[in-house]
Amino acid sequence: MKLICYKYFIISVLFSTPILAQEGVVHINKSAEIDRVLALKKELNKEQDYIKIQIFNGNRLDAEAALVEFKTEFPDHFVEMKYETPNYKIWVGKFRTRLEADRELLAVKKLFPNAFPFKP
């Protein structure tokens, strides 16, 4: 009988241990500089310029031809024609990262071998 009482006592102690677990509050000490840097990073990300690919630079007639050719080959891509004295430029895409621009550049270079990525 004593053996059964000891076994019951040991089992009850083992299973009641989680009940005796401690609770507490965690305090995180951080510098005010961290909040300032995070706010600055968010502001910079909002103002971030996109990376674009330039496929053409030259006179207006050739620029319009390049624009039409690009639109027929890549109908779902963003493309724009810009005028910077004295040349017209055809810019493609709005890529957030250089990696995205480089991936697209591989496909574009097949049709426009002088294409290159840049940040306007």
C-alpha positions as CSV (number, residue, x, y, z in Angstrom):
1,M,0.0,0.0,0.0
2,K,2.9,2.4,0.8
3,L,4.3,1.6,-2.6
4,I,1.1,2.7,-4.3
5,C,1.0,5.9,-2.2
6,Y,4.6,6.7,-3.2
7,K,3.9,6.1,-6.9
8,Y,0.8,8.3,-6.7
9,F,2.7,11.1,-4.9
10,I,5.6,11.0,-7.4
11,I,3.2,11.1,-10.4
12,S,1.2,13.9,-9.0
13,V,4.4,16.0,-8.3
14,L,5.6,15.4,-11.8
15,F,2.3,16.4,-13.5
16,S,1.8,19.4,-11.2
17,T,5.2,21.0,-12.1
18,P,3.8,23.0,-15.1
19,I,1.3,24.5,-12.8
20,L,4.1,26.0,-10.8
21,A,5.7,27.7,-13.8
22,Q,6.6,31.4,-13.4
23,E,5.1,34.2,-15.3
24,G,6.7,37.5,-16.0
25,V,6.8,40.6,-18.2
26,V,9.5,41.1,-20.8
27,H,10.9,44.6,-21.2
28,I,12.8,45.5,-24.4
29,N,15.2,48.3,-24.1
30,K,16.0,49.9,-27.4
31,S,17.6,53.1,-28.5
32,A,15.5,55.9,-29.9
33,E,17.9,55.9,-32.9
34,I,16.3,52.7,-34.1
35,D,12.9,54.3,-34.5
36,R,14.5,57.3,-36.3
37,V,16.4,55.0,-38.7
38,L,13.3,52.9,-39.4
39,A,11.3,56.1,-40.2
40,L,14.1,57.3,-42.5
41,K,14.2,54.0,-44.3
42,K,10.4,54.0,-44.8
43,E,10.7,57.6,-46.2
44,L,13.5,56.6,-48.6
45,N,11.6,53.6,-49.8
46,K,8.6,55.8,-50.7
47,E,10.8,58.1,-52.7
48,Q,12.8,55.3,-54.4
49,D,13.1,55.7,-58.1
50,Y,12.5,52.7,-60.2
51,I,15.2,51.0,-62.3
52,K,14.4,51.3,-66.0
53,I,15.8,49.8,-69.2
54,Q,16.7,52.1,-72.1
55,I,16.3,50.4,-75.4
56,F,16.8,53.3,-77.8
57,N,18.5,56.8,-78.0
58,G,18.3,58.8,-81.3
59,N,16.0,60.8,-83.6
60,R,12.2,60.9,-83.3
61,L,11.3,58.7,-86.3
62,D,13.6,55.8,-85.2
63,A,12.4,56.2,-81.7
64,E,8.8,55.8,-82.7
65,A,9.7,52.8,-84.8
66,A,11.5,51.2,-81.8
67,L,8.5,52.0,-79.6
68,V,6.1,50.3,-81.9
69,E,8.4,47.3,-82.3
70,F,8.7,46.9,-78.6
71,K,5.0,47.2,-78.0
72,T,4.3,44.4,-80.5
73,E,6.9,42.1,-79.0
74,F,6.1,42.9,-75.3
75,P,2.5,44.2,-75.2
76,D,2.1,43.9,-71.4
77,H,5.2,46.0,-70.5
78,F,5.3,49.6,-69.5
79,V,7.1,51.7,-72.1
80,E,7.6,55.4,-72.5
81,M,9.3,57.9,-74.9
82,K,11.3,60.7,-73.3
83,Y,12.8,63.7,-75.0
84,E,16.2,64.9,-73.7
85,T,17.7,67.5,-76.1
86,P,18.6,66.6,-78.8
87,N,17.6,62.9,-78.6
88,Y,14.5,60.8,-78.0
89,K,14.8,57.9,-75.6
90,I,12.7,54.8,-75.1
91,W,12.5,53.6,-71.5
92,V,11.0,50.3,-70.5
93,G,9.6,49.1,-67.2
94,K,9.5,50.1,-63.6
95,F,11.6,47.6,-61.7
96,R,12.0,47.9,-58.0
97,T,15.3,45.8,-57.8
98,R,18.3,45.4,-60.0
99,L,17.6,41.7,-60.2
100,E,14.2,42.2,-61.7
101,A,15.7,44.6,-64.3
102,D,18.5,42.2,-65.2
103,R,16.0,39.3,-65.7
104,E,14.0,41.4,-68.1
105,L,17.1,42.8,-69.8
106,L,18.0,39.3,-71.0
107,A,14.7,39.1,-73.0
108,V,14.9,42.7,-74.2
109,K,18.5,42.4,-75.4
110,K,17.4,39.7,-77.9
111,L,15.5,42.4,-79.8
112,F,17.5,45.5,-78.8
113,P,21.1,44.5,-78.2
114,N,22.2,48.0,-77.0
115,A,19.7,48.0,-74.2
116,F,20.9,48.7,-70.6
117,P,19.4,49.2,-67.2
118,F,19.7,52.6,-65.3
119,K,18.1,54.7,-62.6
120,P,16.7,57.9,-64.0
